[in-house]
């Protein structure tokens, strides 16, 4: 016969049992996903988008660990600057190769040239990226095509070119840098999010099929990181307002993560061959919320979209301009100081972009080409 006391015990026991089962499952999953780490010293790694921002931060870390690295990017001047910096700081075995990741022939050439130069290839990090910010009304098919070209086709081309070399190694790594925007579609970043969703699908699928060959694929979905990339993101619509909200959230410690810390955590995941990595507490919380309460998250994102700047009504918002041409009283300012310092440190302010924070008003008016 059931008593009130026993009934209360059962009510208390059920949640406790679920918590214990969840904890046991988490521990088991962690044990299963953890593999013996590889040492990066003397390994050969290719980093796309390696001349600035997060790519350069990872290249510095790899060079410090004694890896041999090839950095790929489109701008030869930026590449040479990054190569000389890496060489001066101990990364003498650094190769810089001009390459458009959206061009399959160029990617294949760069991957083969790296393997020929160093005699092997152990790690591929697909990091190259573009960011288009603005309301959907100003986004064109070309914006979506460009995002897909860099975020989906680029990693696919690089992976297909690298696989023959990676298969010669006893264990190899592929790291795909997606975004929390590849798990949750962020308003005013629709081309970016759509293409990052595609990269997540590609990366997760590759991981399942390549693990049996000893090639471990890590899907990285970071939240906001202070790498300095905000100055070269491209803005449409009310560009000054769009750049202001983007740059401020990208800079504040409460909403973003230090770029160097992010780079170190990504390389740790690479060493262990971790299947997935979500960076920043905010991104992890958002991913969990989207799984547990997707309808609530959808409503919150709808509200967020209403609070963001509306489309430009003067016909001037169709042209995409980089952040350094979209300055205002809010940016650069004390609110964006951390991200602005990262832009200087991580090779983001080069060429005409040096106008940012200086004579930026002329750049904002399009007088600096």
C-alpha positions as CSV (number, residue, x, y, z in Angstrom):
1,X,0.0,0.0,0.0
2,X,1.4,3.4,-1.0
3,X,1.8,6.0,1.6
4,X,2.3,9.8,1.2
5,X,5.9,9.5,2.3
6,X,6.7,6.8,-0.3
7,X,4.9,8.7,-3.0
8,X,7.0,11.8,-2.2
9,X,10.2,9.7,-2.3
10,X,9.3,8.4,-5.8
11,X,8.7,11.9,-7.0
12,X,12.1,13.0,-5.7
13,X,13.8,9.9,-7.1
14,X,12.7,10.3,-10.7
15,X,14.5,13.6,-11.4
16,X,17.6,12.4,-9.5
17,X,17.7,9.2,-11.6
18,X,17.4,11.3,-14.8
19,X,20.2,13.5,-13.6
20,X,22.5,10.6,-12.7
21,X,21.7,8.9,-16.1
22,X,22.5,12.1,-17.9
23,X,25.7,12.6,-16.1
24,X,26.7,9.0,-16.8
25,X,25.9,9.4,-20.4
26,X,27.9,12.6,-20.7
27,X,31.0,10.9,-19.0
28,X,30.7,7.9,-21.3
29,X,30.3,10.1,-24.4
30,X,33.4,12.1,-23.4
31,X,35.4,9.0,-22.8
32,X,34.4,7.6,-26.2
33,X,35.1,10.7,-28.1
34,X,38.5,11.3,-26.5
35,X,41.4,9.7,-28.5
36,X,45.1,9.8,-27.7
37,X,46.3,13.2,-28.7
38,X,48.7,13.7,-31.6
39,X,51.8,15.9,-31.1
40,X,51.8,18.8,-33.6
41,X,55.6,19.2,-33.6
42,X,56.9,18.4,-37.1
43,X,53.4,17.8,-38.4
44,X,52.5,19.6,-41.6
45,X,49.4,21.7,-41.5
46,X,47.5,23.8,-44.1
47,X,45.4,26.7,-42.9
48,X,43.1,28.5,-45.4
49,X,42.5,32.1,-44.6
50,X,45.8,32.0,-42.7
51,X,47.1,35.5,-43.4
52,X,45.0,37.3,-40.7
53,X,42.4,37.0,-38.0
54,X,41.7,33.5,-36.5
55,X,43.7,31.8,-39.2
56,X,46.9,33.8,-38.3
57,X,46.3,33.2,-34.6
58,X,46.2,29.4,-35.2
59,X,49.3,29.6,-37.5
60,X,51.2,31.4,-34.6
61,X,50.2,28.6,-32.2
62,X,51.2,25.9,-34.6
63,X,54.5,27.6,-35.3
64,X,55.2,27.9,-31.6
65,X,54.6,24.1,-31.3
66,X,57.1,23.4,-34.0
67,X,54.7,22.4,-36.8
68,X,55.4,23.1,-40.5
69,X,52.6,25.2,-41.9
70,X,51.3,26.5,-45.1
71,X,49.0,29.5,-45.0
72,X,46.6,30.2,-47.9
73,X,44.8,33.4,-48.7
74,X,44.0,35.6,-51.7
75,X,46.1,38.7,-50.9
76,X,49.8,38.1,-51.7
77,X,50.9,41.2,-49.7
78,X,49.0,40.1,-46.5
79,X,50.4,36.6,-47.0
80,X,54.0,37.8,-47.2
81,X,53.6,39.9,-44.1
82,X,52.1,37.0,-42.2
83,X,54.9,34.6,-43.4
84,X,57.6,37.1,-42.4
85,X,56.1,37.5,-39.0
86,X,55.9,33.7,-38.5
87,X,59.5,33.3,-39.6
88,X,60.7,36.0,-37.2
89,X,58.9,34.4,-34.3
90,X,60.3,30.9,-34.9
91,X,58.1,29.5,-37.6
92,X,60.9,29.3,-40.1
93,X,59.2,26.4,-41.8
94,X,56.2,28.5,-43.0
95,X,55.0,28.5,-46.6
96,X,52.7,31.2,-47.9
97,X,50.6,30.4,-51.0
98,X,48.2,32.8,-52.8
99,X,45.0,30.9,-53.3
100,X,41.3,31.6,-53.8
101,X,39.6,28.7,-52.0
102,X,36.6,29.1,-54.3
103,X,38.8,28.0,-57.3
104,X,39.2,24.2,-57.3
105,X,42.4,24.3,-59.5
106,X,44.1,26.8,-57.2
107,X,43.2,24.8,-54.1
108,X,44.5,21.6,-55.6
109,X,47.7,23.3,-56.6
110,X,48.2,24.8,-53.1
111,X,47.6,21.5,-51.3
112,X,49.9,19.5,-53.7
113,X,52.6,22.2,-53.4
114,X,52.5,22.0,-49.6
115,X,52.8,18.2,-49.7
116,X,55.6,18.4,-52.2
117,X,57.5,21.0,-50.2
118,X,57.3,19.2,-46.9
119,X,57.0,15.7,-48.0
120,X,53.7,15.0,-46.2
121,X,50.4,16.5,-45.0
122,X,48.9,15.8,-41.6
123,X,46.4,18.5,-40.8
124,X,43.9,20.6,-42.9
125,X,42.2,23.5,-41.3
126,X,39.4,25.0,-43.4
127,X,39.2,28.5,-41.9
128,X,38.7,31.0,-44.8
129,X,35.5,33.0,-44.4
130,X,33.5,36.0,-45.5
131,X,30.8,37.9,-43.5
132,X,28.0,39.8,-45.1
133,X,25.9,41.7,-42.6
134,X,22.6,43.4,-43.4
135,X,18.8,42.9,-43.8
136,X,17.5,40.3,-46.2
137,X,16.1,43.1,-48.4
138,X,19.6,44.1,-49.4
139,X,21.0,40.6,-49.9
140,X,21.4,39.3,-53.5
141,X,21.8,35.9,-55.0
142,X,25.4,36.8,-55.6
143,X,25.8,37.3,-51.8
144,X,24.6,33.8,-51.2
145,X,26.8,32.4,-54.0
146,X,29.9,34.1,-52.6
147,X,29.2,32.8,-49.1
148,X,28.7,29.2,-50.4
149,X,31.8,29.5,-52.6
150,X,34.0,30.3,-49.6
151,X,32.3,28.4,-46.8
152,X,31.1,25.2,-48.6
153,X,32.9,24.7,-51.9
154,X,36.2,25.9,-50.5
155,X,36.3,23.4,-47.7
156,X,35.1,20.7,-50.1
157,X,37.7,21.4,-52.7
158,X,40.5,21.5,-50.0
159,X,39.3,18.3,-48.4
160,X,39.1,16.4,-51.7
161,X,42.6,17.7,-52.7
162,X,44.0,16.8,-49.3
163,X,42.6,13.3,-48.8
164,X,45.1,11.5,-51.0
165,X,47.9,13.0,-48.9
166,X,46.1,12.5,-45.5
167,X,45.4,8.9,-46.3
168,X,49.1,8.2,-46.3
169,X,49.4,9.1,-42.6
170,X,48.6,6.7,-39.8
171,X,46.4,9.4,-38.3
172,X,45.3,12.7,-39.7
173,X,43.1,15.7,-38.9
174,X,40.6,17.9,-40.7
175,X,39.2,20.9,-38.8
176,X,36.3,22.9,-40.3
177,X,35.6,26.3,-38.8
178,X,31.9,26.8,-39.0
179,X,30.0,29.1,-36.6
180,X,27.2,29.0,-34.1
181,X,25.5,30.7,-37.1
182,X,25.8,27.2,-38.7
183,X,23.6,25.8,-35.9
184,X,21.2,28.7,-35.4
185,X,20.3,31.1,-38.2
186,X,21.2,34.6,-37.0
187,X,19.2,37.6,-38.3
188,X,21.0,40.0,-40.7
189,X,23.5,37.2,-41.4
190,X,21.4,35.0,-43.7
191,X,23.9,34.2,-46.5
192,X,26.6,33.6,-43.8
193,X,24.4,31.3,-41.7
194,X,23.0,29.4,-44.7
195,X,26.5,28.6,-45.9
196,X,27.8,27.7,-42.5
197,X,24.8,25.3,-42.0
198,X,26.0,23.7,-45.3
199,X,29.6,23.4,-43.9
200,X,28.3,21.8,-40.7
201,X,26.5,19.2,-42.7
202,X,29.5,18.5,-44.9
203,X,31.8,18.4,-41.9
204,X,29.6,16.0,-39.9
205,X,29.2,13.7,-42.9
206,X,32.9,13.6,-43.6
207,X,33.6,12.8,-39.9
208,X,31.3,9.7,-40.0
209,X,32.9,8.3,-43.2
210,X,36.6,9.2,-42.7
211,X,37.0,8.0,-39.1
212,X,37.5,4.4,-40.2
213,X,40.5,5.5,-42.1
214,X,42.1,7.3,-39.1
215,X,41.2,10.7,-40.4
216,X,39.4,12.6,-37.7
217,X,37.2,15.6,-38.5
218,X,36.3,18.3,-36.0
219,X,33.4,20.6,-36.6
220,X,34.0,23.9,-34.8
221,X,31.1,26.3,-34.1
222,X,32.4,29.4,-32.4
223,X,30.4,32.2,-31.0
224,X,31.8,35.7,-31.3
225,X,35.6,36.0,-31.1
226,X,37.8,39.0,-30.8
227,X,40.0,38.3,-33.8
228,X,39.6,41.8,-35.5
229,X,37.6,40.5,-38.4
230,X,34.8,43.1,-37.8
231,X,36.8,45.7,-39.8
232,X,36.8,43.6,-42.9
233,X,33.2,42.2,-42.6
234,X,31.0,43.7,-45.3
235,X,27.9,45.7,-44.5
236,X,24.7,46.6,-46.5
237,X,21.6,48.6,-45.7
238,X,22.2,51.2,-42.9
239,X,25.8,50.4,-42.8
240,X,26.9,52.6,-39.9
241,X,24.1,51.2,-37.7
242,X,24.8,47.6,-38.8
243,X,28.5,48.0,-38.2
244,X,27.9,49.5,-34.8
245,X,25.9,46.6,-33.3
246,X,28.1,44.0,-35.0
247,X,31.4,45.6,-33.8
248,X,30.2,46.3,-30.2
249,X,28.9,42.7,-29.6
250,X,32.1,41.4,-31.2
251,X,34.2,43.3,-28.7
252,X,32.6,43.2,-25.3
253,X,34.0,40.5,-22.9
254,X,30.5,39.5,-21.9
255,X,29.6,38.6,-25.5
256,X,32.8,37.5,-27.1
257,X,35.9,35.4,-26.5
258,X,39.6,36.3,-26.9
259,X,40.9,35.2,-30.2
260,X,44.1,33.7,-28.9
261,X,42.2,31.6,-26.4
262,X,39.9,30.4,-29.1
263,X,42.8,29.4,-31.3
264,X,44.4,27.4,-28.5
265,X,41.1,25.6,-27.8
266,X,40.6,24.7,-31.5
267,X,44.1,23.2,-31.7
268,X,43.5,21.2,-28.6
269,X,40.4,19.8,-30.2
270,X,42.4,19.1,-33.3
271,X,45.1,17.2,-31.3
272,X,42.4,15.0,-29.7
273,X,40.3,14.6,-32.9
274,X,37.2,15.8,-31.1
275,X,34.1,15.4,-33.2
276,X,32.6,18.8,-32.4
277,X,33.6,22.0,-30.5
278,X,31.3,24.9,-29.6
279,X,33.2,27.9,-28.3
280,X,31.9,30.6,-25.9
281,X,29.5,30.1,-23.0
282,X,26.9,32.1,-24.9
283,X,27.1,29.9,-28.0
284,X,26.8,26.7,-25.9
285,X,23.8,28.1,-24.1
286,X,22.1,29.1,-27.4
287,X,22.8,25.7,-28.9
288,X,21.2,23.9,-25.9
289,X,18.2,26.3,-25.8
290,X,17.6,25.7,-29.5
291,X,17.6,22.0,-28.9
292,X,15.4,22.1,-25.8
293,X,13.1,24.9,-26.7
294,X,13.3,25.6,-30.5
295,X,10.0,27.5,-30.7
296,X,11.1,29.8,-27.9
297,X,14.4,30.5,-29.6
298,X,12.6,31.1,-32.9
299,X,10.4,33.8,-31.2
300,X,13.4,35.4,-29.6
301,X,15.2,35.6,-33.0
302,X,12.1,37.1,-34.5
303,X,12.2,39.8,-31.8
304,X,15.9,40.3,-32.4
305,X,15.3,40.9,-36.1
306,X,12.7,43.6,-35.2
307,X,15.3,45.4,-33.0
308,X,18.0,45.4,-35.6
309,X,18.3,48.3,-38.2
310,X,15.7,48.2,-40.9
311,X,16.6,48.4,-44.7
312,X,17.9,51.6,-46.1
313,X,15.3,53.7,-47.8
314,X,17.6,56.1,-49.7
315,X,18.8,53.6,-52.3
316,X,22.3,53.7,-50.9
317,X,22.3,50.5,-49.0
318,X,22.7,48.1,-51.9
319,X,26.5,48.5,-52.0
320,X,28.5,46.3,-49.6
321,X,31.2,48.2,-47.8
322,X,33.8,46.9,-45.3
323,X,33.5,47.8,-41.7
324,X,36.4,50.2,-41.8
325,X,34.4,52.3,-44.3
326,X,31.3,52.3,-42.0
327,X,32.6,54.1,-38.9
328,X,30.4,56.3,-36.6
329,X,30.5,57.8,-33.2
330,X,30.0,54.3,-31.8
331,X,32.8,52.6,-33.8
332,X,35.7,52.9,-33.2
333,X,35.2,53.8,-29.5
334,X,35.8,52.6,-26.0
335,X,33.1,50.0,-26.6
336,X,35.1,48.4,-29.4
337,X,38.6,48.8,-28.1
338,X,39.3,45.1,-27.5
339,X,38.2,44.1,-31.0
340,X,40.1,47.1,-32.5
341,X,43.3,46.1,-30.8
342,X,42.8,42.6,-32.1
343,X,42.4,44.0,-35.6
344,X,45.9,45.6,-35.4
345,X,47.5,42.6,-33.8
346,X,46.1,40.1,-36.2
347,X,46.9,41.7,-39.6
348,X,43.3,42.9,-40.3
349,X,44.2,46.6,-40.8
350,X,46.3,46.6,-44.0
351,X,46.1,48.5,-47.2
352,X,43.3,51.0,-47.3
353,X,41.9,49.6,-44.1
354,X,44.5,51.5,-42.1
355,X,42.2,54.5,-42.5
356,X,40.0,52.9,-39.8
357,X,40.2,54.9,-36.6
358,X,42.4,57.5,-38.3
359,X,41.1,59.5,-41.3
360,X,38.2,57.1,-41.5
361,X,35.7,59.8,-42.5
362,X,37.3,60.0,-45.9
363,X,37.2,56.2,-46.2
364,X,33.6,56.1,-45.1
365,X,32.7,58.4,-48.0
366,X,34.4,56.1,-50.4
367,X,37.4,58.4,-51.1
368,X,39.9,55.7,-50.2
369,X,40.0,52.9,-52.7
